[in-house]
Amino acid sequence: MNKPPHLSSNPSLLGLSSEDLEQFARQEGEQAFRGRQIHEWMYKRGAKSLDSITVLPKKWRDSLESKGIKIGRLDEINRVVAEDSTLKLLMGTFDNEIIETVGIPTDKRLTVCVSSQIGCPMGCKFCATGKGGLNRSLRVNEIVDQVISVRETMKRRPTHVVFMGMGEPLLNIRNVLDSIECLTNDIGIGQRKITVSTVGIPETLPDLAKLAQERLGRVKFTLAVSLHAPNQALRESIIPSASSYPITSLLNDCKKYIALTGRRVSFEYILLGGLNDKEIHAEQLADLMNGFQSHVNLIAYNPIAEENFKRPSQSRVGKFRELLENKGVAVSVRASRGRDKDAACGQLRRQKIETMRIN
């Protein structure tokens, strides 16, 4: 009998389904219900070590420890809470890397912004994460644990998950899809409340649609494409990877994705004061969206120290939105959260790493 998925390369149980854990228990010479017990303690009780699952025979727990089998939880390094109750967690991995995740609460929902990689290779000029390059992609347990850790820290059940933290999800798509399956089936967050964000990787969106259908059945999660500019020249100036992926090709792939999945695409657009927030840009963006089954999400830029980009005024944001609405574009403005606590993605992690280097 084959080992459950990922155990051969990653000795972490977190991320496995109840059926996988039953199979694991039987392979270990235990009864299948022992696997269900692990599942209960991991996903509902938040067990951080096998030794803490006291319903398991101690002899088996000791045996698993000797084999290097672990639950695969992360270590909390630091947490900060902003004035608006937004939570930022820095989590440590088995190889001493640092992951950043964010919990964003409102009265009716708790959104967890998760990372899919340690660092990012895309190098977007306005993003703190990309300044340090890519270290590696995250494992399934490292992605799932971000959601569990926010749940524990905030003592609330997360309602939504967005893959908008560190990294490019489409460069780690198999682990991202496995994580979505786990979040849906084992933690109870419906696919429709999960969003996967990408800046765009050539020729991957149709493959994503097919792979997601194979792995998850019907695709119900939301795909969010980080557009951030309404024309190719401007997009290349702030997103270096765009030079190998023309905006026309990206939008054509989005249409293929919509045709394959029946799901609309959401477009993310960071407004950079004086750069991409003018009337002409709104008009160009509206033209791009013409005939699209889509939604545009406007985001006012959160400044980082390394770049001179400016945050647009509220009136400029409002005007940009109005121009899009007048052109028939479905649009919303994402409220800024946690600005007093290094809100820009990757900022807190970079500051921690720099402090560690100094010390």
N, C-alpha and C positions, 0 to 999 in steps of 0.2 A: 504494500500500500504506500502511495506517495505521501510525503510530508504535506501538511497544510500549506497554503500559499505563503511565501516569504520567509518561513522559518528556516529554510536551508541557508539563506543568505543574511537573515536578520533574526536573531534569537529573541524576538520580542513578541509577546502574545497579544498586546493591544493592537487592534485592527482586525483580528480574526473574528469570524462569525460564531454563533453558537454551534453550528454544524461543524465548522473547522475545529473548534475546541473539543467537541465530542470525539472527532477523529483523532485528535492529538492525545486525548486521554486514553483511548483504546490502544493506540500505538505504544503508550507508556505502560500498558498492562493494567490500567485502571478501568473502572466502569464508565460508561458514557456520561452518566449524570455528574461526574466530577468536572467534566468540561463545562457543563451548564452552570455549575457552581462558580467556576472561574469567571464565566461570562457575567453572571449576576454581580459578583464582587467588583469586577473591573468597571463595568459600565454604569451600574446603578449606585454602588457604594463608593466608587472611586479608590479602590485599593491601589496602593503605590508599590507594594512588593508582594511576592508570593508568600512570604513568611507571615504577612498580615492576614492572609486568607485562612483563618484558623479552622475552618470546616474541612480543609484538606488534611490528609494524613501527614504528620510531620516527617515521616520517613520519605514520602514522595516529595515534599517540599525541599528537603535536604538534597535529594537526588537531582531535582531540577536545578537547584543552585549550583551543584557540582558540575552540571553540564553547561552552565552559563545561560540557562533559560531565564528570562526576566519578563516582567509585565511590560517594561519599556516606557515608564513615565519619565518626564523631564524634571530637572531640578530648578526651582525658582531662584533666580539670581537677584532680581530687583522688581519692585512694583511701584508705580506712581499713580496717583488718582488726581485728575484735574478738578477744577472747581465745578464743572458740569457733570461730575461723577464718571467721566470716561476713564477706563482703566487701561494702563499699559503694563504688560508683563514682559520681563526678559527671562527667558528660560535657557538652561544649560543642557547640552546634549551629551551623549556618551563619549564623544571625542572632543569635548571642551569647546565646542562652538556655541554661539549665542543666537537664539531665535527671539524675534519680537512678535508679540500678538496683542490685539487690542479688543477690549470689551466696550461696546457703545450702547448704553442703556437709554430707554425712554420709558414712559409710564406703561406702555403696552408691549414693548418688545426689547429683546437684548440681542444685539448683533455682534458676532465675533468675527473680527477681521484676521484671517489666518495667513501665515506665510507658507509658501510651497518650496522655497529654496533658501539656503543660507547665502545671502548676498544676491546679486543679479547680474547677468551678463549683458543686459540690453543697453545700459549706459545712458538712459534718458537724462537730459541735462538738468531737469527740475527735481530729480529724485535723489534723496540722500542714500538710499540703498545701493544704487548702482555705482556710487563713487568708489567702493572697495572691491568691485568685481564679484565673481561667483566663486564660492568655496565648494559647495556641492548641493545636490537636490535632497530634499527631506524624505525620510521614510514614512510609511503609512502611520506608524505609531506616533511619530513626531508631529504629524499634522493633526491627528485625532486628539492627541493630548492637549493641544492648545485650546480646544473647545471645552474639554473636561476641566482644565485648569481655570479657565475663566468662570465656568459654572461654580466651581468650588470657592473661588475667591470672592465672587460677587453674590454667592448664595442665591442664585436665580437660574432658572432653566433657560439656556439660549434658545431663541426662536428662529434666528437667521444666521447664516454663515456666508461670508464673502471671501473669496480667494483674491484679496486685494492687498495683502501684506507683501513681505519681501519675496522677490523672485518672479519668474515668468512661468505660470502654471502649465502652459503647453509644452514646456521643455521638461516637464516631470509628469506628463499627462496620465500615465498608467497608475502611478501612486495617488495622483489627485482623484482619479475615477474610483479607485479602490477606497479612498478615504470618504468620498461621497456615498458610496454604498454602505460603508460602516456608519457614517453619521445618520443616514436614513434608516437603516434596518436595526442598528444596535443602540443608537442614542435617541432616535425618534424625531429627527429634524427632517421634514419633508423636502424632497428634491426641489419643489417649487419655491422654497425659501432659501435656496443655495444659489450663489452667483459665482461664476468663474470668469475672471478678468484676464485679458491678454492684450499686449501691445501689437500683436500680430507676428506670426511666424509663417513664412511662405509655404503655401500648399499644405497646410495642416488642418484648416477648418473642415473641409469635407471629410478628411480622415478622422477628425475628432468626432464628427456626427456619427460615422459608422462604428467607431470604436466604442463610443458611449452607448449606442444602441445594443451592441453585442454584450457589453459589460453590465449595463443597467436596465436593459429593456427599453421601454419608451423614454426618450430624453425629455426631462421636465425642468432641469435646472436652467438658469438664465446665463446666457453668454454675454459678457460685457467687453466691448472692444474699445481700447484706449486710443482714441483718435487724436484729440488735442490740437488739431490743425485742420483747416478746410481745403488745403492745397498741398501739393507734393513738396514744393520748395520750402515752405514754412515748416512742414512736418519733419523734413530731413534736418532742419536747423536745430530742432529740439529733441528729435529721436533719431540718433545715428543709424540704427538698424533699418529705418525706413528707406534708406538709399537702395536696399536690395529688395524692397517690397513696395512697389508703387501703390499709391492710394487707390487707383482704379482697380488694381488686381485684388487688393484687400477687400474692397467693397463687392467685387464679383464673387469672391470666396464666401463672403457673408451671405450673399443671395443664395449660393449653393447650399450653405448650412441651413438657411431658413427652409429651402425646398425639401431638404432631407429630413429635417426634424419637425417642421411645422411650428417652430418656436421663433418669436421675434428676437431681434438682437438689440441690446442696449448699447449706446455709444457714450463713452466717458469723454468729457471735454474739460480739461483744466484751463481756466481763464488766467492768463498771464498779463498783468497790467501793461497796456500800451503795446503789446506784441501780437496777441491773437484775439483780442476782445473788441475790435472795432466793428462798425456797422458792415463794412465790406466783408468781414470774416463771417458775420452772422448770415449775410446773404449767400455767401459761397457754401456755408454749411447747410443751409436750407436747400440749396440746389442739389447737394450731394444726397440729402435725405429724401428727395422727391421720389415717390413711388415705393419707398422702403417700408417694410413692416418693422418699425423700430421705435426707439425712445432715446432721447438725448438727456444725459445727466450732466448738468453744469457744476463745476467744482471750482471755487475760488482758491487760488494758489496759497499754500502755506510756505512762507519763505524758509530757505536754508542758508547757512552762513557762506557756503562755497559759491553761490551764484547770486547774480544781481537782478534776477527776476523780481517783479513787484506784484503784490497782491492788488487786484483791481478794487475800485470803490464799489460800494453797494449799489450806487446808482448805475454804474457801468454794467454790473451783473444784471440788474433789473432790466436795463435797456436791451441787453443782448437777449435775454429771455423773451422779452416782448416782441422783438423782431422775429425770432423763431416762431413764436406762437402765431403771429400775424401771417406767417408763411405756411401755417398748417402743420407745424412740426410738434409732435408730442414731446414736451420738455419739462424738466423739474430742476430745482437747484438743491444740491446737497448741502445741508447745514454743516458748518465747520464745528468740529468737536475737539476738545482737549488742547486748544491752542496754547494754553498757558503751560503745558507740559510736553513740549517738543512734539507737536502733533504730526509733523511731516514724517512719512513712512521711512523708517530706518534711522532717524535722527538719534533716538535714545540709545539704540544699540551701538551706533558709531561713537557716541560720547562715552559709553561704558568701555568699549574696546580701547579708546584713546587713553582713558584714565588708567586702565590696567597696564598699558604699555609704559606710561609714565611712572607708575608705582613699581 
